């Protein structure tokens, strides 16, 4: 029968433990074996989570927020941009090409947390993508650390063009002939990474990005709001 609902138990595919439900979040951590899982259209799939630790000497309370980080083919992007010589002025085109060339690896940062305002996805993703910050990664395996991810990786891929365009100067953004041909190509699947933000009153400071955002942009469960990492 079309439109039939399928009910599945949320159980760890490794040890069979029932997974804790966390509202609108789509990732789960098993409370027994500590493995991570993500719910998809076909069921639960194993998920590898990475984390960028905050500096060990930091005395400020830190919050970890999830991002899908998508590496793109910068050479293919440069080639596509270079074809726009008849559309963009030479100085703007060179600026854009130089900015991409200055990074050995170019990635798009797509926020994956629940936001009170969808503008947050564009704003925070834009700031980190423009910055292309270096950071250290460790594999997230410690117990009692669920990931507050509310965005599927497929949705992140659909958003990466918009986030990249948001990093461009306004004069370039106004060139519709150029933007209609901007399409990014991922070189590997999105990777879920938790990035550290220091809690500074009503603001969140990105440790790796060096910028502040309003804490009101981020919607977290009550328990997480009062949790220190």
ABEGO torsion letter per residue (X at the ends): XBGBBBBBBBBBAAAGBBBBBBEABABBBBAAAGBBBBBBAAEBBBBBBBBBBBBAABABBBBBBBBBBBBBBAAAAAAAAAAAAAABBAAAAAAAAAAAAABABBBBBBBABBBABAAAAAAAAAAAAAAGBBBBBBBBABBGBBBBBABBAAAAAAAAAAAAAAABBAAAAABAAAAAABBBBBABBBBBBBBBBBBBEABBBBAAAGBBBBAAABBBBAAAAABBX
